[in-house]
Amino acid sequence: MKVAIIMGSDSDFPVVKDAYDILKSFGVTVECRVMSAHRTPDKAIAFAKNAEHEGFEVIIGAAGKAAHLPGVLAGCSVLPVIGLPIKSSTMDGLDSLLSIVQMPSGVPVASVAINGALNAGLLALQILSIKYPEIRAQFHDYKKQMAEAVEKKDANLQSQL
């Protein structure tokens, strides 16, 4: 169980950390790297071309502004790529989101919400759960805990009314 999180800048890590943390909490090996589709394209392409051979099963590509990184990774790999649009100062991340979701036919990139790192990690876990029953069992527990937290909040609200 191995996931790569590739971000365009180290300044993206505070957002990306939620994906890293949830993946680690499920026992997944996670490698975080900084690569740029524009400044280090050869490095990003080489990583994507070798990711399957290196044992990665899912790639999360986090990028802001033009957000070409997830598409470059998907264009050079057969692995599932999840795009994580990072909020930018220019258009509050809408530019990043649109760059990720508007991929051409034949080069799919899944996408989560702007700064939606937790969901990127959870989607990666769901993809892994197809192959790893232990991840699926943990995911069932995770969803149960979420439901219990909502029930507790409702009970607290009802007691205040």
C-alpha positions as CSV (number, residue, x, y, z in Angstrom):
1,M,0.0,0.0,0.0
2,K,1.9,3.0,-1.3
3,V,0.7,6.5,-2.3
4,A,2.7,9.3,-3.7
5,I,1.7,12.9,-2.9
6,I,3.4,15.2,-5.4
7,M,3.0,19.0,-4.8
8,G,4.1,21.8,-7.0
9,S,5.6,23.8,-4.1
10,D,6.6,23.2,-0.5
11,S,4.2,26.0,0.4
12,D,1.4,23.5,-0.5
13,F,2.3,21.1,2.4
14,P,0.1,22.8,5.1
15,V,-2.9,21.9,2.9
16,V,-1.5,18.5,1.7
17,K,-0.8,17.4,5.3
18,D,-4.4,16.3,5.8
19,A,-4.1,13.8,3.0
20,Y,-0.7,12.6,4.4
21,D,-2.1,12.2,7.9
22,I,-5.2,10.2,7.0
23,L,-3.2,7.9,4.7
24,K,-0.6,7.3,7.5
25,S,-3.4,6.7,10.0
26,F,-4.6,3.8,7.9
27,G,-1.1,2.3,7.7
28,V,-0.4,3.4,4.1
29,T,3.2,4.2,3.0
30,V,3.2,7.7,1.8
31,E,5.9,9.6,-0.1
32,C,5.6,13.4,-0.4
33,R,7.7,15.1,-3.0
34,V,7.9,18.6,-4.5
35,M,8.0,18.7,-8.3
36,S,6.8,21.3,-10.8
37,A,5.2,20.6,-14.1
38,H,6.8,23.9,-15.3
39,R,10.1,24.3,-13.4
40,T,11.1,20.6,-13.2
41,P,9.1,18.9,-15.9
42,D,11.7,16.2,-16.6
43,K,11.7,15.2,-12.9
44,A,7.9,15.1,-12.8
45,I,7.7,13.1,-16.0
46,A,10.4,10.6,-14.8
47,F,8.6,10.2,-11.5
48,A,5.3,9.5,-13.2
49,K,6.8,7.0,-15.7
50,N,8.5,5.1,-12.9
51,A,5.8,5.3,-10.2
52,E,4.2,1.9,-11.0
53,H,7.6,0.2,-11.1
54,E,8.5,1.9,-7.7
55,G,5.4,0.3,-6.2
56,F,3.0,3.2,-6.0
57,E,-0.6,2.5,-6.5
58,V,-2.2,5.9,-6.4
59,I,-0.8,9.4,-7.0
60,I,-2.2,12.6,-5.5
61,G,-1.1,15.7,-7.5
62,A,-1.5,19.0,-5.6
63,A,-1.1,22.2,-7.5
64,G,-2.3,25.8,-7.6
65,K,-2.8,28.4,-10.3
66,A,-2.4,26.7,-13.7
67,A,-2.3,23.3,-11.9
68,H,-0.8,21.3,-14.7
69,L,1.0,18.9,-12.4
70,P,-1.8,16.3,-11.9
71,G,-2.4,16.2,-15.7
72,V,1.3,15.8,-16.5
73,L,1.5,12.9,-13.9
74,A,-1.6,11.3,-15.4
75,G,-0.3,11.7,-18.9
76,C,2.8,9.7,-18.1
77,S,1.4,7.0,-15.8
78,V,-1.4,4.3,-15.9
79,L,-1.9,4.8,-12.1
80,P,-5.0,6.6,-10.9
81,V,-4.2,10.3,-10.3
82,I,-6.2,12.4,-7.9
83,G,-5.9,16.2,-8.5
84,L,-5.9,18.4,-5.4
85,P,-6.5,22.0,-6.4
86,I,-4.7,24.4,-4.1
87,K,-6.3,27.8,-3.3
88,S,-4.4,30.5,-5.0
89,S,-4.4,34.3,-4.5
90,T,-5.5,35.0,-8.1
91,M,-8.9,33.3,-8.3
92,D,-9.3,31.6,-4.9
93,G,-8.3,28.2,-6.5
94,L,-11.0,28.2,-9.2
95,D,-8.3,28.4,-11.8
96,S,-6.6,25.3,-10.2
97,L,-9.9,23.4,-10.0
98,L,-10.7,24.1,-13.7
99,S,-7.2,23.2,-14.8
100,I,-7.6,19.8,-13.1
101,V,-11.1,18.8,-14.1
102,Q,-10.9,19.9,-17.7
103,M,-8.5,17.1,-18.8
104,P,-8.7,15.9,-22.4
105,S,-10.3,12.6,-23.3
106,G,-8.1,9.7,-22.5
107,V,-6.2,11.3,-19.7
108,P,-8.5,11.2,-16.6
109,V,-7.7,12.9,-13.4
110,A,-10.1,12.6,-10.5
111,S,-10.5,15.8,-8.5
112,V,-11.5,16.9,-5.1
113,A,-12.6,20.3,-3.8
114,I,-10.2,23.3,-3.6
115,N,-7.9,22.6,-0.6
116,G,-9.8,19.3,-0.1
117,A,-6.8,17.3,0.9
118,L,-8.6,15.1,3.4
119,N,-11.0,13.9,0.6
120,A,-8.0,13.3,-1.6
121,G,-6.6,11.0,1.0
122,L,-9.9,9.3,1.6
123,L,-10.4,8.8,-2.2
124,A,-7.0,7.2,-2.4
125,L,-7.9,4.9,0.5
126,Q,-11.2,3.9,-1.3
127,I,-9.2,3.1,-4.4
128,L,-6.7,1.0,-2.3
129,S,-9.6,-0.7,-0.5
130,I,-10.5,-2.5,-3.8
131,K,-7.3,-4.5,-3.4
132,Y,-6.8,-4.4,0.4
133,P,-9.6,-5.7,2.6
134,E,-7.9,-4.3,5.7
135,I,-8.3,-0.8,4.3
136,R,-11.9,-1.4,3.5
137,A,-12.6,-2.7,7.1
138,Q,-10.8,0.4,8.5
139,F,-12.9,2.6,6.2
140,H,-16.1,1.1,7.4
141,D,-15.0,2.0,11.0
142,Y,-14.0,5.5,9.9
143,K,-17.5,6.1,8.4
144,K,-19.1,4.7,11.5
145,Q,-17.1,7.1,13.7
146,M,-18.2,10.0,11.5
147,A,-21.8,9.0,11.9
148,E,-21.4,8.7,15.7
149,A,-19.9,12.2,15.8
150,V,-22.9,13.7,14.0
151,E,-25.3,11.8,16.3
152,K,-23.4,13.2,19.3
153,K,-23.6,16.8,17.9
154,D,-27.3,16.4,17.3
155,A,-27.9,15.1,20.9
156,N,-25.9,18.1,22.2
157,L,-28.0,20.5,20.1
158,Q,-31.2,18.9,21.3
159,S,-30.2,19.2,24.9
160,Q,-29.6,22.9,24.4
161,L,-33.0,23.6,22.8
